[in-house]
Amino acid sequence: MVTDDMVALVPQLHMFARSLCRDGVRADDLVQEALMRAIDNIERFQPGTNLKAWLFTIVRNEHYSQLRRRKFEAHGVDADTLPEPSVPPDHDGKLELHDLNRALAILSPGQRTALILVSVSGFSYEEAAAICGCAVGTIKSRVARARECLLEVLEGRQPLPAGSDGDDEPPSARRAPARLPRGNVHAPTTLSCNAP
């Protein structure tokens, strides 16, 4: 019965995995590995508790484990570093999705994860805090800052920085683009999109 519920959650797990690694193929591998770990440790799951939160936690933990392992692996050419195609997509929806993905890429991993868990996956702040292993107030703060930053970018009030598509660039290496505060055109400030 639990395995049937796991299968029903695969699309949501894949969407969450894709938000973490921003690559469809790696997201598939991540979900598969996480499900294998869940099945191997099924005796640790307590019936009656939140299976979805348990699986999302496994996906998140496996993602960070893979990132740590990747530091010690040799890599070939990273497709994310290749230039964009010279002919843009002809469909507006693809362009909007591309812009959204680029906007999500400038968020810190903590902000992006919190936003996806609460706004897309439907977890409460308390559940998201349990998955991320932090305080509820931290999750609320990350979601609020992520939403503010995305709104600035998607409304065109803040430009996307060059190179914001890459997922291997550490958050500390990214610079938050400057923006003008409302009501004062002469005093530019910086929106901290990459704060934790």
Number of C-alpha atoms within 10 A of each C-alpha: 5 12 12 8 11 17 11 12 15 17 12 15 26 21 18 22 26 18 21 23 19 20 13 14 10 16 22 17 13 24 27 16 16 23 21 12 15 19 15 10 10 14 9 10 15 10 10 6 9 11 16 19 16 17 22 24 18 19 27 21 15 18 21 13 11 12 13 11 10 11 9 8 8 6 8 6 7 9 8 14 12 9 8 9 7 6 6 9 11 8 8 9 10 12 13 12 11 14 16 14 15 22 23 26 24 28 27 21 21 19 26 22 25 27 26 20 25 19 14 12 17 12 18 14 20 16 19 26 20 16 22 20 11 12 13 17 12 17 28 19 14 25 23 14 22 29 19 14 22 19 14 17 22 16 9 10 14 19 15 19 16 10 15 17 21 17 17 11 12 10 19 10 8 17 15 21 17 15 17 15 14 7 7 8 9 8 10 11 11 13 19 17 24 23 16 17
